[in-house]
Amino acid sequence: YSLSCIHCIGAEGPSCSGTSQQCSSSDEVCLSSYTVTEM
């Protein structure tokens, strides 16, 4: 399954807002807004 995060929090990290991007292992910490897509 793929985790598409709407809002990702990263210390050094790029924040994905408004765009559904795949969360990397460093971006495991996300806000309450996320979507799980099973492929």
Secondary structure, DSSP 8 states (H G I E B T S, - for coil): -EEEESSB--SSS----SS-EE--GGG--B-S-EEEE--
